[in-house]
Amino acid sequence: MTDKTDGDPIGYGHPPEHSRFKPGKSGNPIGRPPKRRSFKADLRAALSEATTDNGPTKQQTCVRKLVDDAAGGDLGSMKLLFALMASLFRDESDDHNDEQINPEHQVLIDQFENRQALAEKSLPNQGASDD
């Protein structure tokens, strides 16, 4: 099964020359369709865009707005911020538990707890009604 005229073998892996791909031409000229971008990729690209030239990114602007709203007392922003913090910082070790409290701070904490206990004792019983 060889073509004696050309000297090139014809068979499996060696198609006839007239049916071979021409140099510079692909067997699929349109090519493979581009992969669809995921929502995650689109969101990441949009958030990484700068709001102005050399300014903060949209992600930084959104985070700053969320934190500012939560600090301003917006309960929805607080809830979202705490949920984000819990999920993002869950894996970080809590190194603060091993630290010793400064003695000056401990005095302030004790004073605060004493004032709270006195305030609770001085409040009238709100559960009982005299009517």
Secondary structure as GFF3:
##gff-version 3
##sequence-region A 1 131
A	DSSP	three_ten_helix	17	19	.	.	.	ID=ss1
A	DSSP	alpha_helix	39	48	.	.	.	ID=ss2
A	DSSP	alpha_helix	58	71	.	.	.	ID=ss3
A	DSSP	alpha_helix	75	88	.	.	.	ID=ss4
A	DSSP	three_ten_helix	95	98	.	.	.	ID=ss5
A	DSSP	alpha_helix	103	122	.	.	.	ID=ss6
###
